[in-house]
Amino acid sequence: MKKLIFNILRKAGVDRAISYGIFTRVWGLVAGPVTLLMIATKLTKVQQGYFYTISSLLALQIFFELGLKTVISQFASHEFANLTWGEKGAIKGDAVSRERFIDLLCKSLKGFGIAALLLMIVLVPTGLLFLGKETATRADFAWRIPWILIVFGTGFNLSITPFYAVIMGSGDVVTVNHREMAGAIVSSLIGWAVLGLGGGLYAGFAITSGNIIISWSYLLSEKPELLRVVWSKTFGRDREIKPVAVVSWWGEVWPMQWKIALTWIAGYFVFELFTPVLFHYQGAIIAGQMGMTLSAANSLLAVSLMWSYTKAPEFGKFVARREWANLDRLLCKVIIQSTGVAIFGAVAGWAAIMFLQRFSHLGQRFIPANQAALLFAAICASVPIACLGAYLRAHKQEPFLPLSITLGFVQGWATWYFGKKYSTLGVTSGFLIIIFLFSLPVSVYIWNRCRRKWHPASCPSDKMRYSAEVY
């Protein structure tokens, strides 16, 4: 059955990497109603508000990760153009590229280890203070210990990230998406079990634990040679051996990382501030409604961006080989596929919420259907922006930085002001207007300008002289 499904998808132009990604999102769509039912029957409306507010607070890990995952993947894609995977995760090919690839991973592990530790130290007291304000008058359930456990689980997950970032950058998207699919299934099953047994907010930690188990199980079973090399280079006898080549963190990685870091931080104020603001000003119940609706919207965005996500290594390889025509064709294909899926999903999501609000009490766990439509429309407009961003970052550049900072400031202010004054209607309306009238047109303008500047030979209408220097 599995082989038959893959063959059908392949004939439809969907490769195995995207297939696993789609299965992961399909599982999310299938598991979503089950999770919704569990939350509706096992958690109160106030607990639901805490559940989704905690999820938004955990997104603060962006401030600790600082976009490094994306940078690692991009650099790894350039080095792996001359490498291949061997048995048990051994790396074969050009000696210089191999040493740089391993050095990139080792340095990334150190950076993420420090980031994970700082995340635990900072987020635990921050969440206790923020969530405690609502607790003083309304909460009569355990949330402090679940919060602490969830933060620690998030930190452990963060520390594993570099392994899958370099695997993703190597082009082995199948492995990454397969791992995500297995993690999603196991996490859901464990989370449901905890909710069913009356574990309340401990379900959040259960979900995080599922990802940790799957991630380490895969590395230990499929990539033991990679683990051995990294351990030897970091703690073993090989750490004293001078490598053939290294990656200069401050000279190569940091110039790109700080730009992407600011972009990601700005992204928090665009996509993750809704629930905490509503929690603070409108209460846990309203925050829970927005959180559940936003969760559905983010699932739609994740499904839509699978084409961009899985093709990011190919973008990087086309840039490394200066195959501009192939790069442009791939971008066009990715935008059409991603946006089409987003529009279809947005209509289906809006119709489902409207149906539930008319015929089931479960509909009251979402924001009103007309407001959900505004949120889904904004998500559809965000998809091509993300695709253009992936294209540009493949050049080891981050030209969207000024836009991202400006958008983060404007959207953050709009979320705070309109959320305080007009609740969920203000938040969704402001989001849609800013994305459509500002972010989308400016993104297209920046992409077109950079494309003409970096490889004008691919622009027949551009009379600029072609330059071989892209970076």
Order of alpha helices (4+ residues) and beta strands (2+ residues): alpha-alpha-alpha-alpha-alpha-beta-beta-alpha-alpha-alpha-alpha-alpha-alpha-alpha-alpha-alpha-alpha-alpha-alpha-alpha
